[in-house]
Each structure stands twice: as structure tokens, then as C-alpha cells.
Amino acid sequence: MINVYDCRNGLLVKLGEGASVGPETVWIDLVNPTPEDEAAIERALGLDVPTRDEAREIEASSRFYEEDGGTFMTTSIIYFPDKTTPTTGSVTFILKESRLVTVRYVEPRAFPVFASRAEKGAVSCNSGGTVMIGLVETIVDRTADVIERIQDDVEKLTHNVFNLNTQRRDSSRRLDVLLRSTGKEGDLVARVLESATSLDRTMHYFREAARDRGFDPRVLERLDIAQRDNHSLMEHTRFLTNRISFLLEATLGMISTEQNQIIKLFSVMAVMLMPPTLVASIYGMNFRHMPELEWDYGYPLALVAMVLAAVIPFLYFRRKGWL
């Protein structure tokens, strides 16, 4: 699908389906483009639109380069296709003269949010450079929202981990839930850091291209602010990574402690039952000459001996605090 946007009277205007590129066009957004869509844009702008497989390549030379008078920049962006599961996708920004072309096979919320704001005149959109910096700022804002949500979830995890009553019968199940939740947050933080790092590289290359092309100094100023904000997000994400790692180790330690308690209980029970088993084994032997077999009270005395042999170790272990 091809979305064509013109800048008219300082407002971003989305043209209807099938619209052609005109002199007022500042942004062409290719969403899940077909080969026919790519061919149409290539004919209109005289550049080679990268395919989906090309956009997924991780080499710097494949993500940032100059070709046919255009500047190509590919970045990884985190998004939530079903509002809960995080996914990372590649978006390619192409600056050609005064236009911006975006090629994407993902649908992060930053794009419709920016388009809505630009259509209302809330942000500048008089060139491809201003459109790109506006998209970058929106992506940074959306990333900040995700990090804030992660921080709230980590606070809840911290409270649940260190206020868990391991004496409850369902403590094992709750520890399992905490372990899964911590792992989920760790995966989300890793994806956010990957996205922020990729965006930082894109902004660095964008800065060089903006200087070479003589962009409006205000674009560079906004880029400086966005890059500083992104750096602060990266630092905060690393802090959250360390914190989640600490929670993961704490949860695993609690699971190990609970397992040790269970093993200790079985060990103590085995030791407690050893003396009664010894008494029962002695009087269960079938030798001919066993004087106790002739006693009238031999059977109850053997039972009392077995009970005492179990109770005395129990009291001893209880006094030592092993139970």
C-alpha cells in the first residue's frame, strides 16, 4: 500500500488511494508494499527501494548508505501487534531531495500518531527532513512510554518477589509465575534496548546527511534533543536490565531455597525413621533363641521403643531449629 502525503499551508494532507507524487509531496509511506508498489515509486523517484530481505540485513553497510542521490537508513523499531506481545521490525527511511520515503512491513503506533499530529499542524512537515525528525521524535516518545510501563511492572515484581510468603502451599506456583513474568520483562527490555540502539545509529547517520544536504538548522537542533533523550532512555534501559537480572537471580535463589527446605525435610524424616526401623528389624528376625519373644509385654515394649526412637530425634531437630 502506498500512502502519499502533501504539505499544504503547513499541514500534512493524506491523498487518496492511487494518488501520484506531486511537487508538494513530502512523505511517501510504503506499508507492506507489493512489487508493483515498489516499481511505481522507483519510476517516480528514480531510486531502488530495498526489499524486505534487504531491510533485515544487519551489516552497517546494508543499513546506511547513499545511492541514486538518496540517503538510505534502516532502523529496528519495537512495536506491539496485539498490544501485549513485543515484536521488533525494520523500517527504512529514504531521503531523496525534499521528500521522505518510508518502507515498512510493520505497523508501529508512532507512524499514525505522527501523521495525526501533522495533519492538525502540531508539528512541522514542510520537507522530508522535518517529517523524518518528527517521526524520530514520536518513536522516542513511544519508546519512553514503553520504558515507563516496564518500570511500573518491575516495581510490582520487586514487591511480589520480596514479599512472597514461601510458607504458603501455593508458593511454588507463585514462584513459577514470578519467574515467567521476570523473564518476559527481561525479553521486553532487551528489545527496547535493541530498538533504542538502532535508532541512535540512525540519528547519527541522519545528522551527517542533514549537514551535507544543508538542512534547516532547526532540524539539527531537534535532532540533538531527540538524540539526548534517546541516550537517557538507553541508560535507563540498562539500569532496568540490571534490576531485572537481580530479580531473576533472587527468584531463582528462592526456588533453590524452597527446594532445599523440601530436601531437608525428607532428610530429617529419613533420620527420624531409622531408629524405629532398626528396632523393628531386630525383633523381626527369626532366630530360635530370642528371650524377648517370650515376654508377656514384649510387643508393647517394642512399640514404645520405636515411638521413643522417633520422638527423641524429632525433639532434638526441633530444638536445633532444623524443622
TIMARRO-784548 format. One line per field, with one value per residue: residue number from 1; x, y, z of N, C-alpha, C in turn. Coordinates in steps of 0.2 Angstrom, whole numbers. Last residue first. Example, Ala and Ser with C-alpha at 12.3 -4.5 7.8 and 13.67 -1.06 7.14 Angstrom:
% residues 2
pos <- [2, 1]
n_c1 <- [64, 66]
n_c2 <- [-11, -28]
n_c3 <- [35, 39]
ca_c1 <- [68, 62]
ca_c2 <- [-5, -22]
ca_c3 <- [36, 39]
c_c1 <- [64, 66]
c_c2 <- [0, -16]
c_c3 <- [39, 39]
***
This chain:
% residues 323
pos <- [323, 322, 321, 320, 319, 318, 317, 316, 315, 314, 313, 312, 311, 310, 309, 308, 307, 306, 305, 304, 303, 302, 301, 300, 299, 298, 297, 296, 295, 294, 293, 292, 291, 290, 289, 288, 287, 286, 285, 284, 283, 282, 281, 280, 279, 278, 277, 276, 275, 274, 273, 272, 271, 270, 269, 268, 267, 266, 265, 264, 263, 262, 261, 260, 259, 258, 257, 256, 255, 254, 253, 252, 251, 250, 249, 248, 247, 246, 245, 244, 243, 242, 241, 240, 239, 238, 237, 236, 235, 234, 233, 232, 231, 230, 229, 228, 227, 226, 225, 224, 223, 222, 221, 220, 219, 218, 217, 216, 215, 214, 213, 212, 211, 210, 209, 208, 207, 206, 205, 204, 203, 202, 201, 200, 199, 198, 197, 196, 195, 194, 193, 192, 191, 190, 189, 188, 187, 186, 185, 184, 183, 182, 181, 180, 179, 178, 177, 176, 175, 174, 173, 172, 171, 170, 169, 168, 167, 166, 165, 164, 163, 162, 161, 160, 159, 158, 157, 156, 155, 154, 153, 152, 151, 150, 149, 148, 147, 146, 145, 144, 143, 142, 141, 140, 139, 138, 137, 136, 135, 134, 133, 132, 131, 130, 129, 128, 127, 126, 125, 124, 123, 122, 121, 120, 119, 118, 117, 116, 115, 114, 113, 112, 111, 110, 109, 108, 107, 106, 105, 104, 103, 102, 101, 100, 99, 98, 97, 96, 95, 94, 93, 92, 91, 90, 89, 88, 87, 86, 85, 84, 83, 82, 81, 80, 79, 78, 77, 76, 75, 74, 73, 72, 71, 70, 69, 68, 67, 66, 65, 64, 63, 62, 61, 60, 59, 58, 57, 56, 55, 54, 53, 52, 51, 50, 49, 48, 47, 46, 45, 44, 43, 42, 41, 40, 39, 38, 37, 36, 35, 34, 33, 32, 31, 30, 29, 28, 27, 26, 25, 24, 23, 22, 21, 20, 19, 18, 17, 16, 15, 14, 13, 12, 11, 10, 9, 8, 7, 6, 5, 4, 3, 2, 1]
n_c1 <- [69, 81, 82, 86, 73, 70, 80, 75, 62, 66, 73, 62, 53, 58, 61, 48, 42, 50, 47, 33, 34, 41, 31, 21, 29, 32, 25, 29, 43, 48, 55, 67, 76, 78, 83, 81, 77, 71, 68, 61, 68, 76, 67, 62, 74, 76, 65, 67, 80, 75, 66, 74, 80, 69, 66, 78, 76, 64, 68, 78, 70, 63, 73, 78, 67, 68, 80, 78, 68, 76, 85, 76, 74, 86, 89, 78, 82, 94, 89, 82, 92, 99, 88, 87, 99, 97, 86, 93, 101, 92, 86, 97, 98, 86, 88, 99, 91, 82, 91, 97, 86, 83, 94, 92, 81, 86, 94, 88, 102, 113, 117, 126, 118, 110, 120, 123, 111, 109, 118, 112, 100, 104, 109, 98, 90, 98, 96, 82, 80, 88, 80, 68, 73, 76, 64, 57, 65, 62, 48, 49, 56, 46, 36, 42, 44, 31, 26, 34, 30, 17, 19, 25, 16, 4, 5, 17, 29, 34, 26, 35, 41, 50, 41, 32, 40, 46, 35, 31, 43, 41, 30, 35, 45, 37, 31, 42, 46, 35, 37, 49, 44, 37, 47, 54, 44, 43, 56, 55, 45, 52, 62, 55, 49, 60, 65, 55, 45, 36, 30, 30, 15, 2, -7, -15, -6, 3, -4, -6, 7, 11, 2, 5, 19, 19, 14, 20, 18, 29, 36, 41, 49, 47, 54, 53, 60, 68, 80, 76, 79, 71, 71, 64, 62, 59, 53, 50, 37, 28, 11, 1, -5, -2, 10, 20, 37, 53, 63, 78, 81, 91, 92, 99, 98, 100, 107, 109, 114, 122, 118, 115, 113, 124, 134, 131, 121, 109, 94, 81, 81, 82, 69, 61, 71, 73, 71, 81, 75, 66, 53, 45, 50, 49, 36, 32, 39, 33, 20, 23, 27, 19, 23, 19, 18, 27, 24, 31, 31, 29, 22, 21, 23, 17, 14, -4, -16, -21, -32, -28, -16, -16, -6, 0, 1, 6, -1, 2, 11, 5, 8, 2, 5, 2, 4]
n_c2 <- [-140, -136, -131, -139, -143, -152, -162, -166, -171, -181, -190, -194, -200, -212, -219, -220, -229, -240, -243, -246, -258, -266, -266, -273, -286, -290, -294, -307, -314, -321, -313, -310, -320, -330, -342, -343, -329, -320, -302, -292, -285, -278, -270, -262, -255, -249, -241, -232, -226, -220, -209, -198, -198, -195, -183, -176, -177, -171, -158, -155, -154, -143, -134, -134, -128, -115, -111, -111, -101, -90, -90, -86, -73, -67, -67, -59, -47, -44, -43, -31, -22, -22, -17, -4, 1, 1, 10, 22, 23, 25, 37, 45, 44, 50, 63, 66, 65, 75, 86, 85, 87, 100, 105, 101, 108, 121, 122, 113, 105, 102, 90, 88, 88, 77, 66, 67, 64, 51, 44, 46, 40, 27, 24, 26, 15, 5, 7, 6, -8, -14, -10, -17, -30, -31, -28, -40, -50, -46, -48, -63, -66, -62, -70, -83, -81, -79, -92, -99, -94, -99, -112, -112, -108, -113, -114, -103, -99, -89, -75, -62, -50, -50, -52, -41, -30, -32, -32, -19, -13, -18, -11, 2, 0, -3, 10, 17, 11, 15, 29, 29, 25, 36, 46, 40, 41, 55, 59, 52, 60, 72, 69, 67, 79, 87, 81, 83, 98, 103, 100, 102, 99, 102, 101, 90, 82, 79, 71, 60, 56, 52, 41, 32, 30, 24, 11, 1, -11, -17, -15, 0, 14, 31, 45, 62, 75, 83, 71, 58, 47, 34, 22, 7, -3, -20, -24, -34, -35, -40, -43, -33, -28, -35, -29, -17, -14, -7, -6, -3, 6, 12, 24, 31, 45, 47, 46, 33, 31, 28, 19, 8, -6, -11, -7, -14, -29, -35, -36, -32, -26, -37, -43, -33, -22, -4, 4, 14, 29, 38, 41, 34, 21, 18, 17, 6, -4, -5, -9, -22, -29, -21, -15, -13, 4, 18, 34, 49, 66, 77, 85, 95, 90, 72, 56, 51, 41, 29, 35, 53, 60, 69, 83, 93, 110, 122, 122, 106, 93, 76, 59, 43, 26, 11, -6]
n_c3 <- [310, 315, 328, 338, 342, 332, 334, 346, 343, 334, 341, 350, 342, 338, 349, 355, 346, 348, 362, 361, 353, 363, 373, 366, 365, 378, 389, 391, 382, 372, 365, 372, 369, 356, 347, 334, 323, 314, 317, 321, 330, 321, 314, 324, 327, 314, 313, 323, 318, 305, 306, 306, 294, 286, 290, 286, 272, 270, 274, 264, 253, 256, 257, 244, 237, 243, 238, 224, 224, 228, 217, 207, 212, 212, 198, 194, 200, 193, 180, 183, 185, 173, 165, 170, 166, 152, 152, 155, 144, 134, 138, 136, 122, 118, 122, 113, 101, 102, 102, 89, 81, 84, 77, 64, 61, 62, 51, 37, 28, 19, 16, 26, 38, 35, 36, 49, 55, 51, 58, 71, 69, 68, 80, 88, 84, 89, 103, 104, 100, 111, 121, 119, 120, 133, 139, 135, 142, 155, 156, 155, 167, 176, 173, 177, 190, 195, 192, 201, 213, 213, 215, 227, 236, 240, 254, 261, 265, 257, 253, 246, 245, 235, 223, 224, 223, 210, 202, 203, 197, 184, 180, 179, 169, 158, 157, 153, 141, 133, 133, 126, 114, 110, 109, 99, 89, 88, 83, 71, 65, 64, 56, 44, 42, 39, 28, 18, 24, 32, 44, 62, 72, 72, 61, 60, 53, 63, 71, 62, 60, 73, 74, 63, 69, 81, 82, 68, 58, 45, 34, 26, 21, 17, 10, 9, -1, -8, -11, -2, 11, 18, 30, 35, 48, 55, 72, 86, 98, 112, 115, 117, 105, 94, 90, 96, 93, 90, 76, 68, 52, 39, 26, 12, 2, -16, -27, -29, -12, 3, 19, 31, 29, 24, 32, 44, 43, 44, 34, 32, 19, 11, 13, 7, -3, -6, -22, -30, -39, -46, -42, -51, -51, -38, -36, -44, -38, -26, -31, -37, -26, -12, 5, 19, 15, 12, 11, 7, 9, 2, -13, -21, -34, -32, -36, -36, -28, -24, -12, -8, 3, 18, 22, 35, 34, 28, 16, 13, 9, 6, 5, 1, 4, -4, 0]
ca_c1 <- [62, 81, 79, 91, 77, 66, 80, 82, 63, 62, 77, 68, 51, 56, 66, 53, 40, 50, 54, 36, 31, 44, 38, 20, 26, 37, 24, 22, 40, 44, 49, 61, 72, 77, 84, 77, 82, 68, 72, 58, 63, 79, 71, 58, 71, 81, 66, 62, 80, 80, 63, 69, 84, 73, 61, 76, 82, 64, 63, 80, 75, 60, 69, 82, 69, 62, 79, 83, 66, 70, 88, 80, 68, 83, 93, 79, 76, 94, 94, 78, 87, 102, 91, 81, 98, 102, 85, 88, 104, 96, 82, 94, 103, 86, 83, 100, 97, 80, 87, 101, 89, 78, 93, 98, 81, 81, 97, 87, 95, 111, 112, 129, 123, 107, 116, 128, 114, 104, 119, 119, 100, 100, 114, 103, 88, 97, 102, 85, 77, 90, 87, 68, 70, 81, 69, 55, 64, 69, 51, 45, 59, 53, 35, 40, 50, 36, 23, 34, 37, 18, 16, 29, 22, 4, 5, 10, 26, 36, 26, 32, 35, 52, 47, 30, 36, 50, 38, 27, 41, 47, 29, 30, 47, 41, 27, 39, 50, 36, 31, 49, 49, 33, 41, 57, 47, 37, 54, 60, 44, 45, 64, 59, 44, 56, 69, 56, 50, 37, 30, 31, 22, 5, -2, -18, -12, 5, -2, -12, 3, 14, 2, -1, 18, 22, 9, 21, 14, 27, 32, 40, 47, 47, 51, 55, 55, 65, 79, 78, 78, 75, 70, 69, 59, 64, 53, 54, 40, 33, 17, 4, -5, -8, 5, 15, 30, 49, 58, 74, 82, 86, 94, 95, 101, 96, 105, 105, 113, 120, 122, 116, 108, 117, 134, 130, 128, 112, 101, 83, 80, 87, 75, 60, 66, 75, 68, 80, 79, 72, 59, 43, 50, 56, 40, 29, 41, 40, 21, 21, 32, 19, 22, 19, 16, 25, 24, 28, 31, 34, 23, 20, 28, 17, 18, 3, -13, -20, -28, -32, -20, -15, -13, 1, -2, 9, -2, -1, 12, 7, 6, 6, 2, 6, 0]
ca_c2 <- [-141, -139, -126, -136, -138, -146, -157, -164, -166, -176, -186, -191, -194, -207, -219, -215, -222, -237, -241, -240, -252, -264, -263, -266, -282, -289, -287, -305, -309, -325, -316, -305, -320, -323, -340, -348, -333, -327, -308, -295, -290, -283, -275, -267, -259, -253, -246, -236, -230, -225, -216, -200, -200, -202, -188, -176, -180, -178, -161, -156, -160, -149, -135, -136, -135, -119, -112, -116, -108, -93, -91, -92, -78, -68, -71, -66, -50, -45, -48, -37, -23, -25, -23, -9, 1, -3, 3, 19, 22, 19, 31, 44, 42, 43, 60, 66, 60, 68, 85, 85, 80, 95, 106, 98, 101, 119, 121, 119, 106, 109, 92, 88, 93, 83, 68, 68, 70, 56, 45, 48, 48, 30, 24, 30, 22, 5, 7, 12, -3, -15, -8, -9, -27, -32, -23, -34, -50, -46, -42, -59, -67, -58, -63, -82, -82, -73, -86, -101, -93, -91, -110, -115, -103, -111, -120, -104, -105, -96, -79, -68, -50, -49, -56, -48, -31, -32, -38, -24, -11, -20, -18, 0, 2, -8, 4, 19, 10, 8, 26, 31, 21, 30, 46, 41, 35, 51, 61, 50, 53, 72, 71, 62, 74, 89, 81, 76, 94, 106, 95, 105, 98, 102, 107, 96, 84, 84, 77, 63, 58, 57, 46, 35, 32, 30, 16, 4, -5, -17, -21, -4, 7, 26, 38, 56, 70, 86, 78, 60, 55, 36, 29, 10, 2, -15, -24, -29, -38, -36, -46, -36, -24, -37, -30, -22, -12, -11, -2, -8, 5, 7, 22, 26, 43, 46, 53, 36, 28, 33, 21, 15, -2, -13, -5, -7, -25, -32, -37, -36, -22, -32, -46, -34, -27, -11, 3, 7, 25, 36, 45, 41, 25, 18, 23, 13, -2, -3, -3, -16, -27, -26, -14, -19, -1, 11, 29, 43, 60, 77, 78, 96, 94, 79, 60, 52, 47, 29, 29, 47, 60, 62, 81, 86, 105, 120, 128, 112, 98, 83, 65, 49, 32, 17, 0]
ca_c3 <- [307, 309, 323, 334, 347, 333, 327, 345, 348, 332, 336, 353, 345, 333, 345, 358, 346, 342, 360, 364, 350, 356, 374, 368, 359, 373, 387, 390, 387, 377, 361, 372, 375, 357, 354, 338, 327, 315, 315, 316, 333, 326, 311, 321, 332, 317, 308, 324, 324, 305, 305, 312, 300, 285, 291, 293, 275, 269, 277, 271, 253, 255, 263, 249, 236, 244, 245, 226, 221, 232, 224, 207, 211, 218, 202, 191, 202, 200, 182, 181, 190, 179, 163, 171, 173, 155, 150, 160, 151, 134, 138, 143, 126, 117, 125, 120, 102, 102, 108, 95, 81, 86, 85, 68, 61, 67, 57, 41, 31, 21, 12, 19, 37, 36, 29, 44, 56, 48, 51, 69, 71, 63, 75, 89, 82, 82, 100, 105, 96, 104, 121, 119, 113, 128, 140, 133, 135, 153, 156, 150, 160, 176, 172, 170, 186, 195, 189, 194, 211, 213, 209, 221, 235, 233, 250, 259, 269, 255, 259, 245, 250, 241, 225, 224, 229, 216, 203, 206, 204, 188, 181, 184, 176, 161, 158, 159, 147, 135, 136, 133, 117, 111, 114, 105, 91, 90, 90, 76, 66, 68, 63, 47, 43, 45, 34, 20, 19, 26, 39, 56, 71, 79, 62, 64, 50, 57, 74, 65, 54, 70, 79, 63, 62, 80, 83, 75, 59, 52, 34, 32, 18, 22, 8, 13, 1, -2, -12, -9, 9, 12, 29, 31, 45, 52, 65, 83, 92, 109, 113, 123, 111, 98, 85, 99, 92, 94, 80, 71, 59, 41, 33, 15, 8, -10, -25, -34, -19, -2, 13, 30, 33, 21, 25, 44, 42, 50, 35, 38, 25, 11, 15, 14, -2, -4, -15, -29, -34, -48, -39, -49, -58, -41, -33, -46, -45, -26, -27, -41, -31, -17, -2, 16, 20, 9, 16, 4, 13, 6, -9, -14, -31, -35, -32, -39, -30, -32, -15, -9, -3, 15, 19, 31, 36, 34, 21, 11, 14, 3, 9, -1, 6, -4, 0]
c_c1 <- [58, 74, 80, 89, 83, 70, 76, 82, 70, 62, 72, 72, 57, 55, 65, 59, 45, 48, 54, 43, 33, 41, 42, 27, 25, 35, 29, 21, 32, 41, 45, 55, 66, 73, 84, 77, 78, 73, 69, 62, 59, 74, 74, 62, 66, 78, 71, 62, 73, 80, 68, 67, 80, 77, 65, 71, 81, 70, 63, 75, 77, 64, 65, 78, 73, 64, 73, 82, 71, 68, 82, 82, 71, 77, 90, 83, 76, 88, 94, 83, 84, 97, 95, 84, 92, 101, 91, 86, 99, 99, 86, 90, 101, 92, 84, 94, 99, 85, 84, 97, 94, 81, 88, 97, 86, 80, 92, 90, 94, 104, 110, 123, 125, 112, 113, 125, 119, 107, 114, 120, 107, 101, 111, 108, 94, 95, 102, 92, 80, 87, 90, 75, 70, 79, 74, 60, 62, 69, 58, 47, 55, 56, 42, 39, 48, 42, 28, 32, 38, 25, 17, 26, 25, 11, 6, 11, 19, 33, 28, 32, 32, 47, 49, 35, 34, 46, 43, 30, 36, 46, 35, 29, 41, 43, 31, 34, 47, 40, 31, 42, 49, 38, 38, 52, 50, 40, 48, 58, 49, 44, 57, 60, 48, 51, 65, 60, 51, 42, 32, 32, 23, 13, 2, -13, -16, -1, 0, -10, -3, 10, 5, -2, 11, 20, 12, 16, 14, 22, 29, 35, 46, 45, 52, 51, 58, 59, 75, 75, 81, 73, 74, 67, 65, 60, 58, 54, 44, 36, 22, 10, -2, -9, -2, 9, 26, 42, 54, 69, 77, 87, 88, 97, 96, 100, 101, 103, 108, 119, 118, 120, 109, 112, 128, 130, 126, 118, 104, 90, 82, 87, 81, 66, 66, 70, 70, 77, 77, 77, 65, 49, 48, 56, 47, 33, 38, 42, 28, 21, 30, 25, 23, 18, 15, 24, 22, 29, 28, 36, 29, 21, 27, 23, 19, 7, -6, -17, -27, -29, -24, -19, -12, -6, -1, 6, 0, -3, 8, 8, 9, 3, 6, 2, 4]
c_c2 <- [-135, -140, -129, -131, -135, -141, -151, -159, -162, -170, -180, -187, -190, -200, -214, -214, -217, -230, -238, -238, -245, -258, -261, -263, -275, -284, -285, -298, -308, -320, -320, -308, -316, -322, -333, -345, -337, -331, -314, -301, -293, -288, -280, -272, -264, -258, -251, -242, -234, -229, -222, -207, -201, -204, -195, -182, -181, -181, -169, -159, -161, -155, -141, -138, -138, -127, -116, -117, -113, -99, -94, -94, -85, -73, -72, -70, -57, -49, -50, -43, -30, -26, -26, -16, -4, -4, -1, 12, 19, 18, 24, 38, 41, 40, 52, 62, 60, 63, 78, 83, 79, 88, 101, 99, 98, 111, 119, 118, 112, 110, 99, 91, 93, 89, 75, 70, 72, 63, 50, 49, 50, 38, 28, 30, 27, 12, 8, 13, 4, -10, -9, -7, -20, -29, -24, -28, -43, -46, -41, -51, -63, -60, -60, -74, -81, -75, -80, -95, -94, -90, -102, -112, -106, -107, -119, -111, -107, -101, -86, -72, -57, -49, -56, -53, -38, -33, -38, -30, -16, -19, -21, -7, 0, -7, -2, 13, 12, 7, 19, 29, 23, 25, 40, 42, 35, 44, 57, 52, 50, 64, 71, 63, 68, 83, 82, 76, 87, 103, 98, 99, 100, 101, 107, 102, 90, 86, 82, 70, 62, 60, 52, 41, 36, 33, 23, 10, -3, -11, -22, -10, 3, 19, 33, 50, 65, 81, 81, 67, 56, 43, 31, 17, 6, -10, -19, -30, -32, -39, -41, -40, -27, -34, -32, -24, -18, -9, -8, -4, 0, 6, 17, 24, 37, 43, 53, 43, 32, 30, 26, 16, 6, -9, -6, -4, -18, -28, -32, -37, -25, -28, -42, -38, -28, -15, -4, 6, 18, 33, 43, 45, 32, 22, 23, 18, 5, -1, -1, -10, -22, -24, -20, -19, -8, 6, 22, 37, 54, 70, 79, 90, 96, 83, 67, 56, 47, 36, 31, 41, 53, 62, 74, 84, 99, 113, 125, 116, 104, 88, 71, 55, 38, 23, 6]
c_c3 <- [308, 306, 316, 329, 343, 337, 328, 339, 347, 336, 334, 347, 348, 336, 339, 353, 349, 342, 353, 362, 354, 353, 368, 369, 361, 367, 382, 387, 385, 382, 366, 369, 375, 363, 355, 345, 332, 319, 317, 313, 327, 329, 316, 317, 329, 323, 311, 319, 325, 312, 305, 312, 306, 291, 291, 295, 283, 272, 276, 275, 261, 256, 262, 256, 241, 243, 247, 234, 224, 230, 229, 214, 211, 218, 209, 196, 200, 203, 189, 182, 189, 184, 169, 170, 174, 163, 153, 158, 156, 141, 138, 143, 133, 121, 124, 124, 110, 103, 108, 102, 87, 86, 87, 76, 65, 67, 63, 48, 35, 23, 14, 15, 29, 35, 30, 37, 51, 50, 48, 62, 69, 63, 69, 83, 83, 80, 92, 102, 97, 99, 114, 118, 113, 121, 135, 133, 132, 145, 154, 150, 155, 169, 172, 168, 179, 191, 189, 190, 204, 211, 208, 215, 228, 231, 242, 254, 266, 259, 256, 251, 249, 247, 232, 226, 229, 222, 209, 207, 207, 195, 185, 185, 181, 168, 161, 162, 153, 141, 138, 137, 125, 115, 116, 111, 97, 92, 92, 83, 71, 69, 67, 54, 46, 47, 40, 27, 22, 21, 32, 51, 64, 78, 68, 64, 53, 54, 68, 68, 57, 64, 76, 69, 62, 74, 81, 75, 66, 53, 41, 31, 25, 19, 14, 11, 5, 0, -6, -10, 2, 11, 23, 29, 41, 48, 62, 75, 89, 103, 110, 121, 118, 105, 89, 94, 95, 93, 84, 76, 62, 49, 36, 22, 11, -4, -18, -31, -23, -8, 8, 24, 32, 24, 21, 36, 41, 49, 40, 39, 32, 17, 15, 17, 5, -2, -12, -22, -33, -43, -41, -46, -56, -48, -36, -42, -47, -33, -27, -38, -35, -22, -6, 8, 17, 15, 13, 9, 9, 9, -5, -10, -24, -32, -36, -35, -32, -33, -22, -12, -3, 9, 16, 29, 32, 37, 28, 17, 11, 9, 6, 3, 4, -2, 0]
***
